[in-house]
């Protein structure tokens, strides 16, 4: 019975997401499943929904997550010809995107370190002035 309650909670949140998605379809097109995940996140973070209320079902889904990738894998196999035709382009895109992500991540970390050092120097200077 506990499992059915947990399924009901998640299906209710998903249905709410689908409903909201249909309401805002003309303004912005966001899938209902995404809106449902946002609702679930907000409910969990605001402690309106206790984690223990859906823990068993969430653990089940996480334990069997590999099953959810089977359709994507089959789809990739069906598109093998298209992938072979565009292999150079795909590999180039993957390489360029990875390099860009590494550069942006490195620059972001450098910026954060510099900002932290500036803040620490400022706090140290203020503490010396007070003393």
Backbone as XML, in Angstrom:
<?xml version="1.0"?>
<chain id="A" units="angstrom">
  <residue number="1" name="UNK">
    <atom name="N" x="0.825" y="-1.199" z="0.000"/>
    <atom name="CA" x="0.000" y="0.000" z="0.000"/>
    <atom name="C" x="0.868" y="1.261" z="0.000"/>
  </residue>
  <residue number="2" name="UNK">
    <atom name="N" x="2.008" y="1.172" z="0.700"/>
    <atom name="CA" x="2.921" y="2.307" z="0.788"/>
    <atom name="C" x="3.422" y="2.694" z="-0.608"/>
  </residue>
  <residue number="3" name="UNK">
    <atom name="N" x="3.718" y="1.676" z="-1.422"/>
    <atom name="CA" x="4.201" y="1.918" z="-2.783"/>
    <atom name="C" x="3.144" y="2.645" z="-3.616"/>
  </residue>
  <residue number="4" name="UNK">
    <atom name="N" x="1.896" y="2.261" z="-3.473"/>
    <atom name="CA" x="0.818" y="2.892" z="-4.239"/>
    <atom name="C" x="0.652" y="4.357" z="-3.842"/>
  </residue>
  <residue number="5" name="UNK">
    <atom name="N" x="0.814" y="4.651" z="-2.569"/>
    <atom name="CA" x="0.747" y="6.047" z="-2.126"/>
    <atom name="C" x="1.866" y="6.868" z="-2.749"/>
  </residue>
  <residue number="6" name="UNK">
    <atom name="N" x="3.063" y="6.293" z="-2.779"/>
    <atom name="CA" x="4.199" y="6.997" z="-3.354"/>
    <atom name="C" x="4.014" y="7.198" z="-4.858"/>
  </residue>
  <residue number="7" name="UNK">
    <atom name="N" x="3.492" y="6.187" z="-5.535"/>
    <atom name="CA" x="3.201" y="6.324" z="-6.969"/>
    <atom name="C" x="2.152" y="7.412" z="-7.179"/>
  </residue>
  <residue number="8" name="UNK">
    <atom name="N" x="1.148" y="7.432" z="-6.320"/>
    <atom name="CA" x="0.100" y="8.448" z="-6.407"/>
    <atom name="C" x="0.655" y="9.856" z="-6.244"/>
  </residue>
  <residue number="9" name="UNK">
    <atom name="N" x="1.564" y="10.034" z="-5.289"/>
    <atom name="CA" x="2.167" y="11.352" z="-5.077"/>
    <atom name="C" x="2.929" y="11.794" z="-6.325"/>
  </residue>
  <residue number="10" name="UNK">
    <atom name="N" x="3.780" y="10.907" z="-6.850"/>
    <atom name="CA" x="4.573" y="11.273" z="-8.031"/>
    <atom name="C" x="3.699" y="11.478" z="-9.268"/>
  </residue>
  <residue number="11" name="UNK">
    <atom name="N" x="2.686" y="10.648" z="-9.441"/>
    <atom name="CA" x="1.785" y="10.834" z="-10.586"/>
    <atom name="C" x="0.990" y="12.127" z="-10.456"/>
  </residue>
  <residue number="12" name="UNK">
    <atom name="N" x="0.602" y="12.470" z="-9.233"/>
    <atom name="CA" x="-0.108" y="13.730" z="-9.007"/>
    <atom name="C" x="0.764" y="14.935" z="-9.350"/>
  </residue>
  <residue number="13" name="UNK">
    <atom name="N" x="2.016" y="14.882" z="-8.947"/>
    <atom name="CA" x="2.940" y="15.976" z="-9.262"/>
    <atom name="C" x="3.172" y="16.046" z="-10.765"/>
  </residue>
  <residue number="14" name="UNK">
    <atom name="N" x="3.329" y="14.877" z="-11.400"/>
    <atom name="CA" x="3.506" y="14.856" z="-12.851"/>
    <atom name="C" x="2.273" y="15.438" z="-13.554"/>
  </residue>
  <residue number="15" name="UNK">
    <atom name="N" x="1.075" y="15.044" z="-13.100"/>
    <atom name="CA" x="-0.173" y="15.536" z="-13.705"/>
    <atom name="C" x="-0.287" y="17.053" z="-13.530"/>
  </residue>
  <residue number="16" name="UNK">
    <atom name="N" x="0.108" y="17.549" z="-12.360"/>
    <atom name="CA" x="0.085" y="19.000" z="-12.141"/>
    <atom name="C" x="1.034" y="19.690" z="-13.120"/>
  </residue>
  <residue number="17" name="UNK">
    <atom name="N" x="2.192" y="19.101" z="-13.337"/>
    <atom name="CA" x="3.141" y="19.656" z="-14.296"/>
    <atom name="C" x="2.582" y="19.669" z="-15.707"/>
  </residue>
  <residue number="18" name="UNK">
    <atom name="N" x="1.924" y="18.582" z="-16.092"/>
    <atom name="CA" x="1.305" y="18.515" z="-17.423"/>
    <atom name="C" x="0.200" y="19.562" z="-17.562"/>
  </residue>
  <residue number="19" name="UNK">
    <atom name="N" x="-0.593" y="19.740" z="-16.507"/>
    <atom name="CA" x="-1.681" y="20.722" z="-16.520"/>
    <atom name="C" x="-1.104" y="22.131" z="-16.692"/>
  </residue>
  <residue number="20" name="UNK">
    <atom name="N" x="-0.089" y="22.451" z="-15.908"/>
    <atom name="CA" x="0.533" y="23.777" z="-15.996"/>
    <atom name="C" x="1.160" y="23.962" z="-17.377"/>
  </residue>
  <residue number="21" name="UNK">
    <atom name="N" x="1.763" y="22.911" z="-17.915"/>
    <atom name="CA" x="2.366" y="22.979" z="-19.242"/>
    <atom name="C" x="1.326" y="23.327" z="-20.302"/>
  </residue>
  <residue number="22" name="UNK">
    <atom name="N" x="0.153" y="22.731" z="-20.189"/>
    <atom name="CA" x="-0.912" y="23.021" z="-21.147"/>
    <atom name="C" x="-1.428" y="24.452" z="-20.995"/>
  </residue>
  <residue number="23" name="UNK">
    <atom name="N" x="-1.453" y="24.954" z="-19.754"/>
    <atom name="CA" x="-1.926" y="26.323" z="-19.519"/>
    <atom name="C" x="-0.979" y="27.363" z="-20.122"/>
  </residue>
  <residue number="24" name="UNK">
    <atom name="N" x="0.312" y="27.110" z="-20.024"/>
    <atom name="CA" x="1.291" y="28.100" z="-20.487"/>
    <atom name="C" x="1.858" y="27.777" z="-21.864"/>
  </residue>
  <residue number="25" name="UNK">
    <atom name="N" x="1.240" y="26.817" z="-22.557"/>
    <atom name="CA" x="1.750" y="26.368" z="-23.855"/>
    <atom name="C" x="1.880" y="27.515" z="-24.853"/>
  </residue>
  <residue number="26" name="UNK">
    <atom name="N" x="0.968" y="28.462" z="-24.835"/>
    <atom name="CA" x="1.007" y="29.569" z="-25.790"/>
    <atom name="C" x="2.072" y="30.598" z="-25.437"/>
  </residue>
  <residue number="27" name="UNK">
    <atom name="N" x="2.450" y="30.672" z="-24.169"/>
    <atom name="CA" x="3.452" y="31.635" z="-23.734"/>
    <atom name="C" x="4.848" y="31.062" z="-23.905"/>
  </residue>
  <residue number="28" name="UNK">
    <atom name="N" x="5.071" y="29.886" z="-23.293"/>
    <atom name="CA" x="6.368" y="29.222" z="-23.378"/>
    <atom name="C" x="6.114" y="27.725" z="-23.391"/>
  </residue>
  <residue number="29" name="UNK">
    <atom name="N" x="6.829" y="27.029" z="-24.233"/>
    <atom name="CA" x="6.597" y="25.597" z="-24.395"/>
    <atom name="C" x="7.596" y="24.801" z="-23.544"/>
  </residue>
  <residue number="30" name="UNK">
    <atom name="N" x="7.181" y="24.419" z="-22.337"/>
    <atom name="CA" x="8.016" y="23.614" z="-21.444"/>
    <atom name="C" x="7.291" y="22.296" z="-21.221"/>
  </residue>
  <residue number="31" name="UNK">
    <atom name="N" x="7.964" y="21.168" z="-21.384"/>
    <atom name="CA" x="7.308" y="19.875" z="-21.169"/>
    <atom name="C" x="6.780" y="19.743" z="-19.739"/>
  </residue>
  <residue number="32" name="UNK">
    <atom name="N" x="5.647" y="19.086" z="-19.597"/>
    <atom name="CA" x="5.030" y="18.901" z="-18.292"/>
    <atom name="C" x="5.898" y="18.118" z="-17.334"/>
  </residue>
  <residue number="33" name="UNK">
    <atom name="N" x="6.679" y="17.185" z="-17.861"/>
    <atom name="CA" x="7.549" y="16.396" z="-16.993"/>
    <atom name="C" x="8.614" y="17.275" z="-16.336"/>
  </residue>
  <residue number="34" name="UNK">
    <atom name="N" x="9.096" y="18.266" z="-17.071"/>
    <atom name="CA" x="10.091" y="19.186" z="-16.523"/>
    <atom name="C" x="9.448" y="20.063" z="-15.450"/>
  </residue>
  <residue number="35" name="UNK">
    <atom name="N" x="8.277" y="20.559" z="-15.722"/>
    <atom name="CA" x="7.566" y="21.368" z="-14.726"/>
    <atom name="C" x="7.274" y="20.521" z="-13.491"/>
  </residue>
  <residue number="36" name="UNK">
    <atom name="N" x="6.911" y="19.252" z="-13.702"/>
    <atom name="CA" x="6.671" y="18.351" z="-12.577"/>
    <atom name="C" x="7.918" y="18.159" z="-11.734"/>
  </residue>
  <residue number="37" name="UNK">
    <atom name="N" x="9.083" y="18.035" z="-12.379"/>
    <atom name="CA" x="10.334" y="17.897" z="-11.613"/>
    <atom name="C" x="10.632" y="19.163" z="-10.821"/>
  </residue>
  <residue number="38" name="UNK">
    <atom name="N" x="10.319" y="20.319" z="-11.404"/>
    <atom name="CA" x="10.529" y="21.578" z="-10.691"/>
    <atom name="C" x="9.595" y="21.655" z="-9.484"/>
  </residue>
  <residue number="39" name="UNK">
    <atom name="N" x="8.351" y="21.243" z="-9.678"/>
    <atom name="CA" x="7.386" y="21.232" z="-8.565"/>
    <atom name="C" x="7.880" y="20.298" z="-7.465"/>
  </residue>
  <residue number="40" name="UNK">
    <atom name="N" x="8.317" y="19.103" z="-7.846"/>
    <atom name="CA" x="8.823" y="18.142" z="-6.863"/>
    <atom name="C" x="10.016" y="18.720" z="-6.114"/>
  </residue>
  <residue number="41" name="UNK">
    <atom name="N" x="10.930" y="19.362" z="-6.827"/>
    <atom name="CA" x="12.094" y="19.984" z="-6.194"/>
    <atom name="C" x="11.669" y="21.042" z="-5.186"/>
  </residue>
  <residue number="42" name="UNK">
    <atom name="N" x="10.743" y="21.906" z="-5.587"/>
    <atom name="CA" x="10.280" y="22.977" z="-4.694"/>
    <atom name="C" x="9.596" y="22.385" z="-3.465"/>
  </residue>
  <residue number="43" name="UNK">
    <atom name="N" x="8.766" y="21.364" z="-3.672"/>
    <atom name="CA" x="8.082" y="20.726" z="-2.539"/>
    <atom name="C" x="9.075" y="20.089" z="-1.566"/>
  </residue>
  <residue number="44" name="UNK">
    <atom name="N" x="10.096" y="19.445" z="-2.093"/>
    <atom name="CA" x="11.094" y="18.809" z="-1.230"/>
    <atom name="C" x="11.957" y="19.850" z="-0.517"/>
  </residue>
  <residue number="45" name="UNK">
    <atom name="N" x="12.374" y="20.877" z="-1.226"/>
    <atom name="CA" x="13.235" y="21.905" z="-0.628"/>
    <atom name="C" x="12.496" y="22.728" z="0.424"/>
  </residue>
  <residue number="46" name="UNK">
    <atom name="N" x="11.216" y="22.973" z="0.202"/>
    <atom name="CA" x="10.451" y="23.771" z="1.163"/>
    <atom name="C" x="9.891" y="22.914" z="2.302"/>
  </residue>
  <residue number="47" name="UNK">
    <atom name="N" x="10.225" y="21.631" z="2.284"/>
    <atom name="CA" x="9.798" y="20.683" z="3.331"/>
    <atom name="C" x="8.281" y="20.495" z="3.386"/>
  </residue>
  <residue number="48" name="UNK">
    <atom name="N" x="7.584" y="20.885" z="2.319"/>
    <atom name="CA" x="6.155" y="20.603" z="2.233"/>
    <atom name="C" x="5.951" y="19.108" z="2.040"/>
  </residue>
  <residue number="49" name="UNK">
    <atom name="N" x="6.814" y="18.504" z="1.231"/>
    <atom name="CA" x="6.802" y="17.061" z="1.007"/>
    <atom name="C" x="8.041" y="16.474" z="1.658"/>
  </residue>
  <residue number="50" name="UNK">
    <atom name="N" x="7.828" y="15.560" z="2.573"/>
    <atom name="CA" x="8.940" y="14.919" z="3.262"/>
    <atom name="C" x="9.553" y="13.855" z="2.350"/>
  </residue>
  <residue number="51" name="UNK">
    <atom name="N" x="10.864" y="13.794" z="2.350"/>
    <atom name="CA" x="11.588" y="12.847" z="1.495"/>
    <atom name="C" x="11.160" y="11.403" z="1.765"/>
  </residue>
  <residue number="52" name="UNK">
    <atom name="N" x="10.868" y="11.101" z="3.002"/>
    <atom name="CA" x="10.495" y="9.729" z="3.357"/>
    <atom name="C" x="9.189" y="9.292" z="2.700"/>
  </residue>
  <residue number="53" name="UNK">
    <atom name="N" x="8.371" y="10.251" z="2.263"/>
    <atom name="CA" x="7.087" y="9.929" z="1.628"/>
    <atom name="C" x="7.254" y="9.297" z="0.251"/>
  </residue>
  <residue number="54" name="UNK">
    <atom name="N" x="8.417" y="9.529" z="-0.393"/>
    <atom name="CA" x="8.635" y="8.976" z="-1.735"/>
    <atom name="C" x="9.944" y="8.201" z="-1.832"/>
  </residue>
  <residue number="55" name="UNK">
    <atom name="N" x="10.618" y="7.970" z="-0.711"/>
    <atom name="CA" x="11.951" y="7.368" z="-0.703"/>
    <atom name="C" x="11.981" y="5.971" z="-1.326"/>
  </residue>
  <residue number="56" name="UNK">
    <atom name="N" x="11.047" y="5.108" z="-0.969"/>
    <atom name="CA" x="11.063" y="3.729" z="-1.478"/>
    <atom name="C" x="10.929" y="3.694" z="-3.002"/>
  </residue>
  <residue number="57" name="UNK">
    <atom name="N" x="10.007" y="4.466" z="-3.534"/>
    <atom name="CA" x="9.809" y="4.492" z="-4.984"/>
    <atom name="C" x="11.011" y="5.125" z="-5.683"/>
  </residue>
  <residue number="58" name="UNK">
    <atom name="N" x="11.552" y="6.196" z="-5.106"/>
    <atom name="CA" x="12.730" y="6.841" z="-5.688"/>
    <atom name="C" x="13.912" y="5.871" z="-5.695"/>
  </residue>
  <residue number="59" name="UNK">
    <atom name="N" x="14.095" y="5.121" z="-4.608"/>
    <atom name="CA" x="15.179" y="4.132" z="-4.557"/>
    <atom name="C" x="14.980" y="3.052" z="-5.623"/>
  </residue>
  <residue number="60" name="UNK">
    <atom name="N" x="13.728" y="2.637" z="-5.814"/>
    <atom name="CA" x="13.421" y="1.647" z="-6.851"/>
    <atom name="C" x="13.797" y="2.184" z="-8.231"/>
  </residue>
  <residue number="61" name="UNK">
    <atom name="N" x="13.389" y="3.420" z="-8.532"/>
    <atom name="CA" x="13.702" y="4.013" z="-9.825"/>
    <atom name="C" x="15.209" y="4.164" z="-10.022"/>
  </residue>
  <residue number="62" name="UNK">
    <atom name="N" x="15.906" y="4.614" z="-8.990"/>
    <atom name="CA" x="17.353" y="4.781" z="-9.097"/>
    <atom name="C" x="18.057" y="3.437" z="-9.278"/>
  </residue>
  <residue number="63" name="UNK">
    <atom name="N" x="17.561" y="2.407" z="-8.602"/>
    <atom name="CA" x="18.156" y="1.079" z="-8.722"/>
    <atom name="C" x="17.961" y="0.463" z="-10.092"/>
  </residue>
  <residue number="64" name="UNK">
    <atom name="N" x="16.912" y="0.880" z="-10.789"/>
    <atom name="CA" x="16.609" y="0.320" z="-12.108"/>
    <atom name="C" x="16.752" y="1.355" z="-13.218"/>
  </residue>
  <residue number="65" name="UNK">
    <atom name="N" x="17.578" y="2.348" z="-12.983"/>
    <atom name="CA" x="17.720" y="3.450" z="-13.936"/>
    <atom name="C" x="18.224" y="2.985" z="-15.305"/>
  </residue>
  <residue number="66" name="UNK">
    <atom name="N" x="19.030" y="1.938" z="-15.324"/>
    <atom name="CA" x="19.579" y="1.490" z="-16.607"/>
    <atom name="C" x="18.474" y="1.094" z="-17.588"/>
  </residue>
  <residue number="67" name="UNK">
    <atom name="N" x="17.339" y="0.644" z="-17.087"/>
    <atom name="CA" x="16.228" y="0.277" z="-17.969"/>
    <atom name="C" x="15.708" y="1.473" z="-18.762"/>
  </residue>
  <residue number="68" name="UNK">
    <atom name="N" x="15.833" y="2.677" z="-18.182"/>
    <atom name="CA" x="15.319" y="3.866" z="-18.849"/>
    <atom name="C" x="16.185" y="4.284" z="-20.035"/>
  </residue>
  <residue number="69" name="UNK">
    <atom name="N" x="17.399" y="3.747" z="-20.129"/>
    <atom name="CA" x="18.293" y="4.103" z="-21.230"/>
    <atom name="C" x="18.171" y="3.142" z="-22.413"/>
  </residue>
  <residue number="70" name="UNK">
    <atom name="N" x="17.434" y="2.066" z="-22.278"/>
    <atom name="CA" x="17.288" y="1.103" z="-23.364"/>
    <atom name="C" x="16.654" y="1.736" z="-24.602"/>
  </residue>
  <residue number="71" name="UNK">
    <atom name="N" x="15.546" y="2.487" z="-24.487"/>
    <atom name="CA" x="14.980" y="3.100" z="-25.704"/>
    <atom name="C" x="15.955" y="4.050" z="-26.404"/>
  </residue>
  <residue number="72" name="UNK">
    <atom name="N" x="16.718" y="4.803" z="-25.633"/>
    <atom name="CA" x="17.689" y="5.716" z="-26.252"/>
    <atom name="C" x="18.775" y="4.931" z="-26.967"/>
  </residue>
  <residue number="73" name="UNK">
    <atom name="N" x="19.216" y="3.827" z="-26.374"/>
    <atom name="CA" x="20.239" y="2.988" z="-27.014"/>
    <atom name="C" x="19.741" y="2.364" z="-28.299"/>
  </residue>
  <residue number="74" name="UNK">
    <atom name="N" x="18.507" y="1.893" z="-28.296"/>
    <atom name="CA" x="17.910" y="1.306" z="-29.497"/>
    <atom name="C" x="17.777" y="2.364" z="-30.580"/>
  </residue>
  <residue number="75" name="UNK">
    <atom name="N" x="17.390" y="3.558" z="-30.185"/>
    <atom name="CA" x="17.266" y="4.655" z="-31.143"/>
    <atom name="C" x="18.619" y="4.991" z="-31.768"/>
  </residue>
  <residue number="76" name="UNK">
    <atom name="N" x="19.675" y="4.961" z="-30.956"/>
    <atom name="CA" x="21.016" y="5.213" z="-31.498"/>
    <atom name="C" x="21.406" y="4.147" z="-32.508"/>
  </residue>
  <residue number="77" name="UNK">
    <atom name="N" x="21.099" y="2.896" z="-32.207"/>
    <atom name="CA" x="21.429" y="1.798" z="-33.121"/>
    <atom name="C" x="20.675" y="1.964" z="-34.439"/>
  </residue>
  <residue number="78" name="UNK">
    <atom name="N" x="19.414" y="2.391" z="-34.357"/>
    <atom name="CA" x="18.631" y="2.608" z="-35.577"/>
    <atom name="C" x="19.183" y="3.762" z="-36.403"/>
  </residue>
  <residue number="79" name="UNK">
    <atom name="N" x="19.854" y="4.708" z="-35.763"/>
    <atom name="CA" x="20.395" y="5.880" z="-36.454"/>
    <atom name="C" x="21.868" y="5.722" z="-36.781"/>
  </residue>
  <residue number="80" name="UNK">
    <atom name="N" x="22.388" y="4.512" z="-36.749"/>
    <atom name="CA" x="23.811" y="4.281" z="-36.954"/>
    <atom name="C" x="24.295" y="4.798" z="-38.315"/>
  </residue>
  <residue number="81" name="UNK">
    <atom name="N" x="23.479" y="4.634" z="-39.346"/>
    <atom name="CA" x="23.858" y="5.115" z="-40.680"/>
    <atom name="C" x="24.022" y="6.630" z="-40.693"/>
  </residue>
  <residue number="82" name="UNK">
    <atom name="N" x="23.107" y="7.324" z="-40.068"/>
    <atom name="CA" x="23.168" y="8.781" z="-39.992"/>
    <atom name="C" x="24.382" y="9.235" z="-39.188"/>
  </residue>
  <residue number="83" name="UNK">
    <atom name="N" x="24.675" y="8.500" z="-38.132"/>
    <atom name="CA" x="25.839" y="8.833" z="-37.302"/>
    <atom name="C" x="27.126" y="8.622" z="-38.099"/>
  </residue>
  <residue number="84" name="UNK">
    <atom name="N" x="27.204" y="7.521" z="-38.855"/>
    <atom name="CA" x="28.404" y="7.254" z="-39.665"/>
    <atom name="C" x="28.616" y="8.333" z="-40.715"/>
  </residue>
  <residue number="85" name="UNK">
    <atom name="N" x="27.522" y="8.801" z="-41.327"/>
    <atom name="CA" x="27.624" y="9.839" z="-42.362"/>
    <atom name="C" x="28.188" y="11.143" z="-41.794"/>
  </residue>
  <residue number="86" name="UNK">
    <atom name="N" x="27.872" y="11.426" z="-40.541"/>
    <atom name="CA" x="28.260" y="12.696" z="-39.931"/>
    <atom name="C" x="29.272" y="12.515" z="-38.807"/>
  </residue>
  <residue number="87" name="UNK">
    <atom name="N" x="30.053" y="11.452" z="-38.847"/>
    <atom name="CA" x="30.977" y="11.136" z="-37.753"/>
    <atom name="C" x="31.996" y="12.245" z="-37.522"/>
  </residue>
  <residue number="88" name="UNK">
    <atom name="N" x="32.565" y="12.771" z="-38.592"/>
    <atom name="CA" x="33.588" y="13.818" z="-38.442"/>
    <atom name="C" x="32.967" y="15.067" z="-37.815"/>
  </residue>
  <residue number="89" name="UNK">
    <atom name="N" x="31.809" y="15.452" z="-38.289"/>
    <atom name="CA" x="31.120" y="16.625" z="-37.747"/>
    <atom name="C" x="30.766" y="16.418" z="-36.273"/>
  </residue>
  <residue number="90" name="UNK">
    <atom name="N" x="30.223" y="15.247" z="-35.937"/>
    <atom name="CA" x="29.858" y="14.955" z="-34.554"/>
    <atom name="C" x="31.071" y="14.960" z="-33.632"/>
  </residue>
  <residue number="91" name="UNK">
    <atom name="N" x="32.142" y="14.305" z="-34.057"/>
    <atom name="CA" x="33.353" y="14.273" z="-33.233"/>
    <atom name="C" x="33.964" y="15.663" z="-33.085"/>
  </residue>
  <residue number="92" name="UNK">
    <atom name="N" x="33.907" y="16.461" z="-34.137"/>
    <atom name="CA" x="34.409" y="17.834" z="-34.059"/>
    <atom name="C" x="33.605" y="18.649" z="-33.048"/>
  </residue>
  <residue number="93" name="UNK">
    <atom name="N" x="32.294" y="18.522" z="-33.121"/>
    <atom name="CA" x="31.427" y="19.236" z="-32.175"/>
    <atom name="C" x="31.700" y="18.805" z="-30.739"/>
  </residue>
  <residue number="94" name="UNK">
    <atom name="N" x="31.832" y="17.507" z="-30.528"/>
    <atom name="CA" x="32.104" y="16.992" z="-29.181"/>
    <atom name="C" x="33.424" y="17.546" z="-28.667"/>
  </residue>
  <residue number="95" name="UNK">
    <atom name="N" x="34.447" y="17.543" z="-29.508"/>
    <atom name="CA" x="35.760" y="18.044" z="-29.107"/>
    <atom name="C" x="35.706" y="19.533" z="-28.783"/>
  </residue>
  <residue number="96" name="UNK">
    <atom name="N" x="35.109" y="20.314" z="-29.672"/>
    <atom name="CA" x="35.030" y="21.766" z="-29.470"/>
    <atom name="C" x="34.235" y="22.103" z="-28.212"/>
  </residue>
  <residue number="97" name="UNK">
    <atom name="N" x="33.107" y="21.433" z="-28.017"/>
    <atom name="CA" x="32.276" y="21.705" z="-26.842"/>
    <atom name="C" x="33.014" y="21.337" z="-25.565"/>
  </residue>
  <residue number="98" name="UNK">
    <atom name="N" x="33.710" y="20.203" z="-25.560"/>
    <atom name="CA" x="34.460" y="19.807" z="-24.361"/>
    <atom name="C" x="35.562" y="20.806" z="-24.034"/>
  </residue>
  <residue number="99" name="UNK">
    <atom name="N" x="36.276" y="21.254" z="-25.045"/>
    <atom name="CA" x="37.333" y="22.241" z="-24.818"/>
    <atom name="C" x="36.723" y="23.545" z="-24.292"/>
  </residue>
  <residue number="100" name="UNK">
    <atom name="N" x="35.610" y="23.961" z="-24.879"/>
    <atom name="CA" x="34.947" y="25.192" z="-24.427"/>
    <atom name="C" x="34.486" y="25.070" z="-22.974"/>
  </residue>
  <residue number="101" name="UNK">
    <atom name="N" x="33.922" y="23.929" z="-22.612"/>
    <atom name="CA" x="33.478" y="23.721" z="-21.233"/>
    <atom name="C" x="34.668" y="23.757" z="-20.278"/>
  </residue>
  <residue number="102" name="UNK">
    <atom name="N" x="35.771" y="23.135" z="-20.662"/>
    <atom name="CA" x="36.967" y="23.153" z="-19.801"/>
    <atom name="C" x="37.488" y="24.578" z="-19.620"/>
  </residue>
  <residue number="103" name="UNK">
    <atom name="N" x="37.532" y="25.342" z="-20.698"/>
    <atom name="CA" x="38.031" y="26.716" z="-20.618"/>
    <atom name="C" x="37.116" y="27.567" z="-19.739"/>
  </residue>
  <residue number="104" name="UNK">
    <atom name="N" x="35.820" y="27.507" z="-19.992"/>
    <atom name="CA" x="34.871" y="28.306" z="-19.210"/>
    <atom name="C" x="34.891" y="27.889" z="-17.743"/>
  </residue>
  <residue number="105" name="UNK">
    <atom name="N" x="34.962" y="26.601" z="-17.474"/>
    <atom name="CA" x="35.018" y="26.132" z="-16.090"/>
    <atom name="C" x="36.290" y="26.625" z="-15.404"/>
  </residue>
  <residue number="106" name="UNK">
    <atom name="N" x="37.407" y="26.519" z="-16.078"/>
    <atom name="CA" x="38.670" y="26.985" z="-15.512"/>
    <atom name="C" x="38.655" y="28.472" z="-15.233"/>
  </residue>
  <residue number="107" name="UNK">
    <atom name="N" x="38.163" y="29.252" z="-16.174"/>
    <atom name="CA" x="38.080" y="30.709" z="-15.988"/>
    <atom name="C" x="37.140" y="31.052" z="-14.837"/>
  </residue>
  <residue number="108" name="UNK">
    <atom name="N" x="36.029" y="30.329" z="-14.730"/>
    <atom name="CA" x="35.076" y="30.581" z="-13.641"/>
    <atom name="C" x="35.715" y="30.298" z="-12.289"/>
  </residue>
  <residue number="109" name="UNK">
    <atom name="N" x="36.435" y="29.197" z="-12.196"/>
    <atom name="CA" x="37.109" y="28.862" z="-10.940"/>
    <atom name="C" x="38.162" y="29.902" z="-10.610"/>
  </residue>
  <residue number="110" name="UNK">
    <atom name="N" x="38.948" y="30.323" z="-11.611"/>
    <atom name="CA" x="39.945" y="31.372" z="-11.385"/>
    <atom name="C" x="39.294" y="32.654" z="-10.870"/>
  </residue>
  <residue number="111" name="UNK">
    <atom name="N" x="38.188" y="33.030" z="-11.487"/>
    <atom name="CA" x="37.479" y="34.237" z="-11.067"/>
    <atom name="C" x="36.986" y="34.112" z="-9.625"/>
  </residue>
  <residue number="112" name="UNK">
    <atom name="N" x="36.420" y="32.966" z="-9.293"/>
    <atom name="CA" x="35.928" y="32.759" z="-7.934"/>
    <atom name="C" x="37.059" y="32.789" z="-6.908"/>
  </residue>
  <residue number="113" name="UNK">
    <atom name="N" x="38.199" y="32.212" z="-7.255"/>
    <atom name="CA" x="39.358" y="32.230" z="-6.351"/>
    <atom name="C" x="39.833" y="33.660" z="-6.150"/>
  </residue>
  <residue number="114" name="UNK">
    <atom name="N" x="39.928" y="34.449" z="-7.219"/>
    <atom name="CA" x="40.350" y="35.841" z="-7.101"/>
    <atom name="C" x="39.374" y="36.648" z="-6.252"/>
  </residue>
  <residue number="115" name="UNK">
    <atom name="N" x="38.064" y="36.436" z="-6.472"/>
    <atom name="CA" x="37.067" y="37.154" z="-5.676"/>
    <atom name="C" x="37.158" y="36.778" z="-4.201"/>
  </residue>
  <residue number="116" name="UNK">
    <atom name="N" x="37.396" y="35.511" z="-3.934"/>
    <atom name="CA" x="37.529" y="35.058" z="-2.547"/>
    <atom name="C" x="38.761" y="35.668" z="-1.895"/>
  </residue>
  <residue number="117" name="UNK">
    <atom name="N" x="39.874" y="35.691" z="-2.633"/>
    <atom name="CA" x="41.100" y="36.288" z="-2.098"/>
    <atom name="C" x="40.925" y="37.776" z="-1.836"/>
  </residue>
  <residue number="118" name="UNK">
    <atom name="N" x="40.228" y="38.492" z="-2.744"/>
    <atom name="CA" x="39.950" y="39.908" z="-2.540"/>
    <atom name="C" x="39.128" y="40.123" z="-1.278"/>
  </residue>
  <residue number="119" name="UNK">
    <atom name="N" x="38.108" y="39.289" z="-1.113"/>
    <atom name="CA" x="37.236" y="39.406" z="0.058"/>
    <atom name="C" x="38.024" y="39.149" z="1.329"/>
  </residue>
  <residue number="120" name="UNK">
    <atom name="N" x="38.879" y="38.125" z="1.333"/>
    <atom name="CA" x="39.680" y="37.807" z="2.514"/>
    <atom name="C" x="40.654" y="38.931" z="2.833"/>
  </residue>
  <residue number="121" name="UNK">
    <atom name="N" x="41.283" y="39.530" z="1.796"/>
    <atom name="CA" x="42.192" y="40.656" z="2.021"/>
    <atom name="C" x="41.449" y="41.846" z="2.611"/>
  </residue>
  <residue number="122" name="UNK">
    <atom name="N" x="40.253" y="42.108" z="2.083"/>
    <atom name="CA" x="39.448" y="43.223" z="2.569"/>
    <atom name="C" x="39.063" y="42.996" z="4.026"/>
  </residue>
  <residue number="123" name="UNK">
    <atom name="N" x="38.627" y="41.780" z="4.358"/>
    <atom name="CA" x="38.255" y="41.468" z="5.738"/>
    <atom name="C" x="39.457" y="41.564" z="6.666"/>
  </residue>
  <residue number="124" name="UNK">
    <atom name="N" x="40.609" y="41.121" z="6.196"/>
    <atom name="CA" x="41.832" y="41.180" z="7.004"/>
    <atom name="C" x="42.234" y="42.635" z="7.241"/>
  </residue>
  <residue number="125" name="UNK">
    <atom name="N" x="42.126" y="43.461" z="6.194"/>
    <atom name="CA" x="42.460" y="44.877" z="6.305"/>
    <atom name="C" x="41.519" y="45.565" z="7.286"/>
  </residue>
  <residue number="126" name="UNK">
    <atom name="N" x="40.216" y="45.258" z="7.195"/>
    <atom name="CA" x="39.240" y="45.854" z="8.120"/>
    <atom name="C" x="39.508" y="45.415" z="9.558"/>
  </residue>
  <residue number="127" name="UNK">
    <atom name="N" x="39.896" y="44.165" z="9.742"/>
    <atom name="CA" x="40.187" y="43.667" z="11.079"/>
    <atom name="C" x="41.425" y="44.355" z="11.657"/>
  </residue>
  <residue number="128" name="UNK">
    <atom name="N" x="42.412" y="44.638" z="10.822"/>
    <atom name="CA" x="43.628" y="45.325" z="11.276"/>
    <atom name="C" x="43.320" y="46.771" z="11.653"/>
  </residue>
  <residue number="129" name="UNK">
    <atom name="N" x="42.417" y="47.392" z="10.880"/>
    <atom name="CA" x="42.044" y="48.784" z="11.170"/>
    <atom name="C" x="41.298" y="48.894" z="12.496"/>
  </residue>
  <residue number="130" name="UNK">
    <atom name="N" x="40.444" y="47.909" z="12.772"/>
    <atom name="CA" x="39.679" y="47.887" z="14.020"/>
    <atom name="C" x="40.613" y="47.677" z="15.213"/>
  </residue>
  <residue number="131" name="UNK">
    <atom name="N" x="41.606" y="46.816" z="15.034"/>
    <atom name="CA" x="42.528" y="46.496" z="16.142"/>
    <atom name="C" x="43.511" y="47.592" z="16.322"/>
  </residue>
</chain>
